[in-house]
Amino acid sequence: MRAILHVDMDAFYASVEQRDNPSLRGKPVIVGGHAQRGVVVAASYEVRPFGVKSAMPMARAVKQAPHAVVVKPRFSAYAEASEQVFAIFERYTPLIEPLSLDEAFLDVTASVGLFGAAADIAKRIRKEIAHELNLPASAGIATAKFVAKIASDLAKPNGQREVRPEETVAFLAGLPVSRLWGVGPKTEEAMKRAGLSTIGDVAARELGWLEERFGSSGRHLWELSHGIDARDVVPDRAAKSVGAEDTFEEDLTGLETLKPHVHAQALRVARRLRRASLKGRVVQLKLKFADFTLITRRTTLREATDDGQVLYRAALELLERAHEGKPMRLTGVSVQLDEDEAQLGLFPAAAPKTSKLNEAMDRIAARFGSKAITMADIAGAEAPDDDDPRSERPVEKPKR
């Protein structure tokens, strides 16, 4: 019988701000960017009764809670707190699957003999996070990842919920079908038309009936409704992409105006690649227009690279082809990684001439910050520091 924990920090960014600034404790706090164009990064529990939640436009959030205290994000502080939280996880199991900076699945099946029951392990983890980091966390305990995740959601804030195997079907029965993994708005609507409003409704149906109406998804829905989720907790996986993107405070128009931002993003991606000892061949450009239309364009290089200028030239070519002269809200550059790219060849090619320059620039950035040295065309362009772990931050090679 497996023992799976889902541990989730409560209003993580806002909690870090309240911890580090005692004057914010007990007050409605919104962590977010520009008042008109930004989005809510985190909302404290004190401000949530007013309808403020993560990813909401800041303009709407401030309108709904004009009395709230707005705090600009401090991503370096959140990254440091995240590392400390995961260090506590590692005291109990090496089987940790991060979902973000502030939540993870833990398989403690093999840890029960040493530390006690799974619920006791969850309680110890939450206690250590509270005492050592002064931060609240919630946990769900079950034999399946899906059930553990729901249990931690229902335990918030600062609580934990255990769902025993014999309780699983009853625990899920009253929840809406939208709680089932893979059920989006369209599927939810189709399920309701079929008379399925709760997970219990799904569990009460025959497997064949569900497969007839929902095809291959029918079995998936039936299994989840019975708490069947055989997926393992997968420890840190290799990066699949590395990228950087920026939402502009004001819409930008014109190719020449956009070039410095795309250049800066390509350089940030390259630094992250080199930091993780990775290279990639597939370069992707992401563009979001003022009307929120989103497009992506990609190209494949002949050889894998971690050089910012090579990435920029590829991204610029994509930009020139895709640019329509319309106002732009966001640009982003990313590199998709192939597993083969991480493997060294038997006879590796000589290092490119730019490698020494890149190494020197990386050393300067490591000591004085990523903005200490840059290219002339992007010197005046505003861009976040390379170490900001934003919500849209690319997946980097795991360090744990």
Disulfide bonds with the S-S distance in Angstrom:
none
